[in-house]
Amino acid sequence: MLRTVIFLTGFFILFSTNLYADLPEKFKSLSQKYRFNEANYGFAIQNLSNKTKKPITHNAEKSFNTASLVKIFTTYIALKDLGPSYKWRSEFLYTGKVDKDILKGDLIFRGTGDASFSIADLEKMIREVQRLGIKKITGNLVLDYSFFGVMPKDINFDDNPYRAYNVLPSPISLQSNTINFKFNIDKNIIKIISEPNLSQLKIINNLKKTNRSCANWKSSLGVDKIDSETIEFKGSFSDRCVGKEIDLALLDNSVYFHENFKDIWQRNGGLYSGIMKKNFEEPTNAIVISTHHSKPVSELIRDINKFSLNLMARNLMLTIIKEVTGERPTEDMVNDYVNNWLSQKEMTFENFYVDNGAGLSRDIKISPNQLLQILQKIYNDPLMPEIIASFPIASIDGTLRDRMQSKKFKQKGHFKTGSLKDVVGIAGFFLNNDGDMHSFVFIMNGKNAKKAQPFIDDLIGLNY
C-alpha cells in the first residue's frame, strides 16, 4: 500500500512538472503553489519592447470561454471599420402634413443602434420637434426597426432575464431599456423609488426587512413580472443596506419607448392620443425633422470596455456589419464577419468562435494565443492609444476600480476583464519597472474561476 502511495505521489509530481516544463522556474513554482487544475486555465505573457524574448505561455493554444474579452475584438474592429469619428444617428420623421401646429399623420422614430441614447436625449429631440411647429399629433408613433435584421426575442442565457446585462440588441434603445430602482428603509418601512417613474407601472412591494449582511443583497432580492404593467419585489432587504439600487429591464422595448415618449411629449405641452406601431421596412416619403448623434466611437468604446456594457457592444458589432456590408445584420452573421476580418488581417484563427459582440454566451471559443495576437496587432496599430485608453486602469476605474491593488502594478496597466459563472478572463497591457511594455492574457474556466484573482496578480507581479 505504501509503495502504491509513493508511486502515485511521484507520478503526480512528474506529471505536473511535465505540464509546466516549458515555463521559467518562477512561473512553474507559482503555478504549482496555487494548485488549480492546470487544464482549466491558460495564460500568455509577451514582452512587446524586447522582441527577442519568447512569450511565456501555458495552454496557449487551448480554447476557452473568455466572456467579455470578446469586447476587445468588437471595439478594435469598430475603430478600424467604422473609424474613430463614427457616430450613431437617431431621427424623428413624419408623414402626412403639418397644418399650423397639428401633424395630420404619423411621427416616426428611426434608430440605428445607439445604445447610449438616453431619456434626456429623447426629451431634447421632442422639444426640437415641438419648437419646429408640431404640437399635436393626430396619428400614431411609429418605431422604425429597419436598420437591423431579425433580433433575438427570448432571453435564455441565465435565470436573471430582467438584469441589465441581459437586454437584447435592438436598433432602437432608450436608457438601455432599463428602469432604475432605489431601495431605502425609512421608519422601518422598505421604500422603492423607480426612475423613470412611469405612470402605468405598478410596483407590489413584498420585501421583508432583515438584519443580515448587505454583502450579497441582490441575491436576496426576488422580482416577478405579474403582467405587462405589474411587477412584484419579494425576498428580503437588510436594514444594513444604505442607498442600494439596481437597473432592471421589465418592459418590452417598444412599450418602454412609447410610455416615455407619451410622458415627455405631454409634459412639454404637446397633445398626443395615438398608439404605438412597429415598422421593419425603411419608410418612404417621410420627412426628417430632428436628428441626434451619439458620441463618437472613440469615446463609446471607453464605456464598453471600462464598464463592460453588453447591449452597447452587441449593437456596435451589428452596426459594423450593417455599415460595411449594407445588409440588415443578425447575430448569426457575427462569427463569420469576425473570422473573415481576422483572415483579411492575416490572423487565421482555428476553432475561434463568437456569437455576439459582447461575449454573453456559453459557446465562445478563444485561446490565450489568439487574444495575444490581437493585442499585438493593437499595439502596432496607429489607433493603439484609443483602444488601450478604453481598457480599465488597474485599481483606478471601470471593472478594476476595486481590484489589482498591488503596489507593483497599481496604475501601471490597462486590462479588459471578463466574467461569467465559472469563467474569468483578463487581457491587456502593463509596463514593468524596466520600462518594458508587456501584453498579458489569462483565462480560467471551471468552478474555481472566481478564486483566480490572487494568482493573476502574482503572475503579473513576476514580471516586475
C-alpha positions as CSV (number, residue, x, y, z in Angstrom):
1,M,0.0,0.0,0.0
2,L,2.8,2.4,0.9
3,R,4.6,1.7,-2.4
4,T,1.4,2.5,-4.2
5,V,1.0,5.8,-2.5
6,I,4.7,6.7,-3.1
7,F,4.3,5.7,-6.8
8,L,1.1,7.8,-7.3
9,T,2.6,10.8,-5.5
10,G,5.7,10.5,-7.6
11,F,3.7,10.1,-10.7
12,F,1.6,13.2,-9.9
13,I,4.7,15.3,-9.3
14,L,6.3,14.1,-12.5
15,F,3.0,14.7,-14.4
16,S,2.6,18.2,-13.1
17,T,6.3,19.0,-13.7
18,N,6.0,17.9,-17.3
19,L,2.9,20.1,-17.8
20,Y,4.9,23.2,-16.8
21,A,8.2,22.0,-18.4
22,D,8.4,25.0,-20.8
23,L,7.7,27.6,-18.1
24,P,10.5,29.5,-16.5
25,E,11.2,28.2,-13.0
26,K,9.5,31.1,-11.1
27,F,6.3,30.7,-13.2
28,K,6.4,27.0,-12.7
29,S,6.7,27.3,-8.9
30,L,3.9,29.9,-8.8
31,S,1.6,27.7,-10.9
32,Q,2.2,24.7,-8.6
33,K,1.7,26.8,-5.5
34,Y,-1.9,27.7,-6.4
35,R,-2.8,24.1,-7.2
36,F,-5.5,25.0,-9.7
37,N,-6.4,22.2,-12.2
38,E,-3.8,23.0,-14.9
39,A,-6.2,22.0,-17.6
40,N,-8.7,24.7,-16.6
41,Y,-6.7,27.8,-17.3
42,G,-4.3,29.2,-19.8
43,F,-2.1,32.3,-20.0
44,A,0.3,34.1,-22.3
45,I,2.7,37.0,-21.5
46,Q,4.7,38.8,-24.2
47,N,7.4,41.4,-23.8
48,L,6.5,43.9,-26.5
49,S,9.6,46.1,-26.0
50,N,12.1,43.2,-26.4
51,K,11.1,41.1,-29.4
52,T,14.0,38.6,-28.7
53,K,12.1,37.3,-25.7
54,K,9.7,34.5,-26.3
55,P,6.2,34.5,-24.9
56,I,5.7,32.8,-21.6
57,T,2.7,30.5,-22.0
58,H,0.6,27.8,-20.6
59,N,-2.2,26.1,-22.5
60,A,-1.9,29.0,-25.0
61,E,-3.5,27.1,-27.9
62,K,-6.4,25.7,-25.9
63,S,-9.8,27.2,-26.5
64,F,-11.7,28.7,-23.5
65,N,-14.8,30.7,-22.9
66,T,-13.5,34.3,-22.5
67,A,-16.7,36.1,-21.6
68,S,-16.4,39.9,-22.1
69,L,-12.9,39.7,-23.5
70,V,-14.8,39.4,-26.8
71,K,-15.3,43.1,-26.5
72,I,-11.7,43.6,-27.3
73,F,-12.4,42.3,-30.8
74,T,-15.6,44.3,-31.1
75,T,-14.2,47.6,-30.2
76,Y,-11.0,47.2,-32.2
77,I,-12.9,46.2,-35.3
78,A,-15.2,49.2,-34.8
79,L,-12.3,51.6,-34.7
80,K,-10.9,50.1,-37.9
81,D,-14.1,49.5,-39.9
82,L,-16.3,52.4,-38.7
83,G,-13.5,54.8,-37.8
84,P,-13.0,56.7,-34.5
85,S,-15.3,59.5,-35.5
86,Y,-18.3,57.4,-36.4
87,K,-21.5,58.3,-34.6
88,W,-24.8,56.6,-34.2
89,R,-27.8,58.6,-35.6
90,S,-31.3,58.8,-34.3
91,E,-34.1,60.6,-36.2
92,F,-37.7,61.8,-35.9
93,L,-39.5,61.9,-39.2
94,Y,-43.1,62.5,-40.1
95,T,-45.6,61.5,-42.8
96,G,-48.7,63.5,-43.8
97,K,-48.6,67.2,-43.5
98,V,-48.3,69.9,-40.8
99,D,-51.3,72.3,-40.6
100,K,-50.5,75.1,-38.2
101,D,-49.2,73.2,-35.2
102,I,-51.0,69.9,-36.0
103,L,-49.4,66.9,-37.6
104,K,-52.0,65.2,-39.6
105,G,-50.0,62.0,-40.0
106,D,-47.6,59.8,-38.1
107,L,-44.4,60.7,-36.2
108,I,-41.7,58.1,-36.8
109,F,-38.6,57.4,-34.7
110,R,-35.8,55.7,-36.5
111,G,-32.9,54.2,-34.6
112,T,-29.5,52.9,-35.9
113,G,-28.4,51.0,-32.8
114,D,-27.4,53.9,-30.4
115,A,-27.3,52.1,-27.1
116,S,-26.2,55.3,-25.4
117,F,-29.4,57.1,-26.3
118,S,-30.9,58.4,-23.0
119,I,-34.2,59.8,-21.8
120,A,-32.5,63.2,-21.7
121,D,-31.6,62.8,-25.4
122,L,-35.2,61.9,-26.3
123,E,-36.6,64.9,-24.4
124,K,-34.1,67.2,-26.3
125,M,-35.4,65.8,-29.6
126,I,-39.0,66.1,-28.6
127,R,-38.5,69.8,-27.7
128,E,-36.9,70.4,-31.0
129,V,-39.8,68.8,-32.9
130,Q,-42.3,71.0,-30.9
131,R,-40.2,74.1,-31.4
132,L,-40.2,73.5,-35.1
133,G,-44.0,73.6,-35.2
134,I,-45.6,70.3,-34.2
135,K,-47.6,70.4,-31.0
136,K,-50.4,68.0,-31.7
137,I,-50.2,64.6,-33.4
138,T,-53.4,63.1,-34.9
139,G,-51.7,59.9,-36.0
140,N,-49.5,57.4,-34.2
141,L,-45.9,56.9,-33.1
142,V,-44.2,54.6,-35.5
143,L,-41.0,52.9,-34.3
144,D,-38.7,52.1,-37.2
145,Y,-36.6,49.0,-36.5
146,S,-35.4,48.5,-40.1
147,F,-31.7,49.2,-39.5
148,F,-31.1,45.7,-38.1
149,G,-32.5,42.4,-39.3
150,V,-34.4,39.9,-37.1
151,M,-33.3,40.2,-33.5
152,P,-33.5,37.6,-30.8
153,K,-36.7,37.7,-28.8
154,D,-36.1,35.3,-25.9
155,I,-33.5,35.7,-23.1
156,N,-32.2,32.2,-22.3
157,F,-28.7,33.0,-21.1
158,D,-29.4,32.6,-17.4
159,D,-32.1,32.8,-14.7
160,N,-32.0,36.6,-14.5
161,P,-33.8,37.8,-17.6
162,Y,-34.6,41.2,-16.2
163,R,-31.0,42.2,-15.3
164,A,-29.5,45.0,-17.4
165,Y,-26.7,42.8,-18.8
166,N,-29.3,40.6,-20.5
167,V,-31.0,43.3,-22.5
168,L,-31.3,42.2,-26.1
169,P,-29.8,44.1,-29.1
170,S,-32.1,46.4,-31.0
171,P,-31.7,49.3,-33.4
172,I,-33.9,51.3,-31.0
173,S,-32.6,51.7,-27.5
174,L,-33.7,54.1,-24.8
175,Q,-31.9,54.3,-21.5
176,S,-30.7,50.7,-22.2
177,N,-34.4,49.8,-21.8
178,T,-34.0,49.8,-18.1
179,I,-35.7,51.3,-15.0
180,N,-33.6,52.2,-12.0
181,F,-35.0,51.1,-8.7
182,K,-33.6,52.6,-5.4
183,F,-34.2,50.8,-2.1
184,N,-34.2,52.5,1.3
185,I,-35.5,51.9,4.7
186,D,-37.5,54.8,6.3
187,K,-39.1,54.4,9.7
188,N,-38.7,50.6,9.4
189,I,-40.5,50.6,6.1
190,I,-38.8,49.4,2.9
191,K,-39.4,52.1,0.2
192,I,-38.8,51.6,-3.5
193,I,-38.4,54.5,-5.9
194,S,-38.3,54.0,-9.7
195,E,-36.8,56.2,-12.3
196,P,-38.3,56.9,-14.8
197,N,-41.5,56.9,-12.8
198,L,-43.8,55.5,-15.5
199,S,-47.5,56.0,-14.6
200,Q,-48.6,52.7,-16.0
201,L,-46.0,50.6,-14.0
202,K,-47.5,49.2,-10.8
203,I,-45.0,48.0,-8.1
204,I,-46.0,45.5,-5.5
205,N,-43.6,45.6,-2.6
206,N,-43.5,42.3,-0.7
207,L,-39.9,42.6,0.6
208,K,-39.2,41.6,4.1
209,K,-36.8,43.5,6.3
210,T,-33.9,41.6,7.8
211,N,-30.7,42.3,9.7
212,R,-28.4,40.2,7.7
213,S,-25.2,41.3,6.0
214,C,-25.7,43.5,3.0
215,A,-22.8,42.0,1.0
216,N,-24.9,39.9,-1.4
217,W,-28.1,42.0,-1.2
218,K,-29.0,41.4,-4.9
219,S,-29.2,37.6,-4.4
220,S,-31.8,38.1,-1.7
221,L,-33.9,40.2,-4.0
222,G,-36.7,38.5,-6.0
223,V,-38.5,40.0,-8.9
224,D,-41.6,38.7,-10.6
225,K,-43.4,40.2,-13.6
226,I,-47.1,39.7,-12.9
227,D,-48.3,41.1,-16.2
228,S,-47.2,43.7,-18.7
229,E,-47.7,46.5,-16.2
230,T,-47.2,45.0,-12.8
231,I,-44.1,43.8,-11.1
232,E,-43.6,42.3,-7.6
233,F,-40.5,42.6,-5.4
234,K,-40.2,39.8,-3.0
235,G,-37.5,38.2,-0.8
236,S,-35.6,40.3,1.7
237,F,-33.7,43.5,2.1
238,S,-31.4,44.2,5.1
239,D,-31.6,47.2,7.3
240,R,-27.8,47.3,7.0
241,C,-28.1,48.3,3.3
242,V,-28.0,52.0,2.6
243,G,-28.8,53.6,-0.8
244,K,-28.8,50.4,-2.9
245,E,-30.1,50.5,-6.4
246,I,-30.4,48.2,-9.4
247,D,-31.3,48.6,-13.1
248,L,-33.9,46.2,-14.5
249,A,-35.4,45.7,-17.9
250,L,-39.0,44.8,-17.2
251,L,-40.9,46.2,-20.2
252,D,-40.9,45.4,-23.8
253,N,-38.5,47.6,-25.7
254,S,-41.3,49.3,-27.8
255,V,-43.7,49.7,-24.8
256,Y,-40.9,51.3,-22.8
257,F,-40.1,53.8,-25.5
258,H,-43.7,54.6,-26.2
259,E,-44.6,55.2,-22.5
260,N,-41.6,57.5,-22.1
261,F,-42.4,59.3,-25.3
262,K,-46.0,60.0,-24.2
263,D,-44.9,61.3,-20.8
264,I,-42.3,63.6,-22.2
265,W,-44.4,64.8,-25.2
266,Q,-47.3,65.8,-22.9
267,R,-45.1,67.2,-20.1
268,N,-43.7,69.6,-22.7
269,G,-47.1,70.9,-23.7
270,G,-47.9,68.6,-26.6
271,L,-51.1,66.7,-27.4
272,Y,-51.0,63.0,-28.4
273,S,-53.5,60.2,-28.1
274,G,-52.3,57.7,-30.7
275,I,-50.9,54.2,-30.4
276,M,-47.5,52.7,-31.0
277,K,-46.8,50.8,-34.2
278,K,-43.7,49.0,-35.3
279,N,-42.1,49.2,-38.7
280,F,-39.5,46.8,-40.1
281,E,-39.1,48.3,-43.6
282,E,-37.5,51.7,-44.2
283,P,-40.3,54.3,-44.6
284,T,-40.6,56.2,-47.8
285,N,-41.8,59.7,-48.3
286,A,-41.1,60.6,-44.7
287,I,-39.5,63.9,-43.8
288,V,-36.7,64.2,-41.2
289,I,-37.5,66.9,-38.6
290,S,-34.9,66.2,-35.8
291,T,-31.6,64.3,-35.7
292,H,-29.5,63.3,-32.7
293,H,-25.9,62.0,-32.9
294,S,-24.2,59.9,-30.3
295,K,-20.6,60.4,-29.0
296,P,-18.0,59.2,-31.5
297,V,-16.9,55.5,-31.4
298,S,-13.5,56.6,-29.9
299,E,-15.4,57.6,-26.8
300,L,-18.1,55.0,-26.8
301,I,-15.6,52.2,-26.7
302,R,-14.4,53.5,-23.3
303,D,-17.9,52.9,-21.9
304,I,-18.0,49.5,-23.5
305,N,-14.6,48.3,-22.2
306,K,-14.3,50.1,-18.9
307,F,-17.8,49.1,-17.7
308,S,-18.3,46.1,-19.9
309,L,-21.6,47.2,-21.4
310,N,-23.2,44.3,-23.2
311,L,-26.0,46.0,-25.1
312,M,-23.7,48.6,-26.5
313,A,-21.2,46.0,-27.6
314,R,-23.8,43.8,-29.2
315,N,-25.3,46.8,-31.0
316,L,-21.9,48.0,-32.1
317,M,-21.0,44.7,-33.7
318,L,-24.3,44.7,-35.6
319,T,-23.8,48.3,-36.7
320,I,-20.3,47.4,-38.1
321,I,-21.8,44.6,-40.2
322,K,-24.6,46.9,-41.4
323,E,-22.4,49.8,-42.4
324,V,-19.7,47.6,-44.1
325,T,-21.9,45.1,-45.9
326,G,-25.1,47.1,-46.4
327,E,-27.0,44.0,-45.2
328,R,-29.5,44.1,-42.4
329,P,-27.5,42.3,-39.8
330,T,-28.4,39.5,-37.4
331,E,-26.3,37.9,-34.7
332,D,-26.0,34.8,-36.8
333,M,-23.6,36.8,-39.0
334,V,-21.2,37.8,-36.3
335,N,-18.9,34.8,-36.2
336,D,-18.4,34.8,-40.0
337,Y,-17.8,38.5,-40.1
338,V,-15.2,38.4,-37.3
339,N,-13.4,35.4,-38.7
340,N,-13.3,36.9,-42.2
341,W,-12.0,40.2,-40.7
342,L,-9.2,38.4,-38.9
343,S,-8.3,36.4,-42.0
344,Q,-8.0,39.7,-44.0
345,K,-5.6,40.9,-41.4
346,E,-3.6,37.7,-41.8
347,M,-4.7,36.3,-38.5
348,T,-6.3,32.9,-39.3
349,F,-7.7,31.6,-36.0
350,E,-8.6,27.9,-35.8
351,N,-11.6,26.9,-33.7
352,F,-12.3,30.6,-33.0
353,Y,-16.0,31.2,-32.3
354,V,-18.0,34.2,-31.1
355,D,-21.8,34.6,-31.4
356,N,-22.3,38.2,-30.4
357,G,-20.2,41.3,-29.8
358,A,-20.4,41.3,-26.0
359,G,-19.2,37.8,-25.1
360,L,-22.5,37.0,-23.3
361,S,-22.5,33.3,-24.3
362,R,-21.6,29.9,-23.1
363,D,-20.4,28.9,-26.6
364,I,-17.4,31.2,-27.1
365,K,-14.1,29.6,-28.1
366,I,-10.9,31.7,-28.0
367,S,-7.4,30.7,-27.0
368,P,-4.9,32.8,-25.0
369,N,-2.7,32.9,-28.0
370,Q,-5.4,34.3,-30.2
371,L,-6.0,37.1,-27.7
372,L,-2.3,37.6,-27.5
373,Q,-2.2,38.1,-31.3
374,I,-5.0,40.7,-31.3
375,L,-3.2,42.6,-28.5
376,Q,0.0,42.6,-30.5
377,K,-2.0,43.9,-33.6
378,I,-3.5,46.6,-31.4
379,Y,-0.1,47.6,-30.0
380,N,1.4,48.1,-33.5
381,D,-1.7,50.0,-34.8
382,P,-1.7,53.8,-35.2
383,L,-5.0,53.7,-33.3
384,M,-3.4,51.9,-30.4
385,P,-3.8,54.8,-27.9
386,E,-7.5,54.8,-28.4
387,I,-8.1,51.2,-27.7
388,I,-5.7,50.9,-24.8
389,A,-7.2,54.0,-23.2
390,S,-10.6,52.3,-23.3
391,F,-9.4,49.5,-21.0
392,P,-9.9,49.8,-17.3
393,I,-6.8,51.1,-15.4
394,A,-5.5,48.7,-12.7
395,S,-7.1,49.7,-9.3
396,I,-8.4,53.0,-10.7
397,D,-11.6,52.7,-12.7
398,G,-14.2,50.6,-14.5
399,T,-14.3,46.9,-13.6
400,L,-10.8,47.2,-12.0
401,R,-11.7,50.0,-9.6
402,D,-11.5,47.7,-6.6
403,R,-9.1,45.1,-7.9
404,M,-5.4,44.8,-8.7
405,Q,-4.3,46.9,-5.7
406,S,-0.7,45.6,-5.7
407,K,1.8,48.4,-5.3
408,K,3.9,46.7,-8.0
409,F,1.5,47.5,-10.9
410,K,-1.1,49.8,-9.4
411,Q,-2.0,52.3,-12.2
412,K,0.6,50.7,-14.4
413,G,-1.6,48.6,-16.5
414,H,-4.7,48.7,-18.7
415,F,-6.7,45.5,-18.7
416,K,-10.1,44.3,-20.1
417,T,-11.9,41.9,-17.8
418,G,-14.4,39.2,-18.4
419,S,-16.5,37.2,-16.1
420,L,-19.4,34.8,-16.1
421,K,-20.4,32.0,-13.8
422,D,-17.3,29.7,-13.8
423,V,-15.4,32.0,-16.2
424,V,-12.8,34.6,-15.5
425,G,-10.6,36.4,-18.0
426,I,-8.3,39.3,-18.2
427,A,-6.3,40.7,-21.1
428,G,-4.3,43.9,-21.7
429,F,-1.0,45.7,-21.2
430,F,1.3,46.6,-18.4
431,L,4.6,48.5,-18.0
432,N,7.2,46.9,-15.7
433,N,9.9,48.6,-13.7
434,D,12.4,48.3,-16.6
435,G,10.1,50.3,-18.8
436,D,9.2,47.3,-20.9
437,M,5.6,47.1,-22.2
438,H,4.0,43.6,-21.9
439,S,0.8,42.1,-23.2
440,F,-0.9,39.7,-20.8
441,V,-3.8,37.2,-21.2
442,F,-5.2,34.9,-18.5
443,I,-8.4,32.8,-18.8
444,M,-9.8,30.2,-16.4
445,N,-12.9,28.1,-16.8
446,G,-14.4,26.0,-14.0
447,K,-15.8,26.3,-10.5
448,N,-12.6,27.8,-9.1
449,A,-12.5,30.6,-11.6
450,K,-13.8,33.2,-9.1
451,K,-10.8,32.4,-6.9
452,A,-8.2,33.2,-9.6
453,Q,-7.5,36.9,-8.9
454,P,-4.6,36.4,-6.5
455,F,-3.0,34.0,-9.0
456,I,-3.5,36.6,-11.8
457,D,-1.9,39.4,-9.7
458,D,1.1,37.2,-8.8
459,L,1.6,36.2,-12.4
460,I,1.8,39.8,-13.4
461,G,3.9,40.6,-10.4
462,L,6.6,38.1,-11.5
463,N,7.4,40.5,-14.4
464,Y,8.5,43.3,-12.2
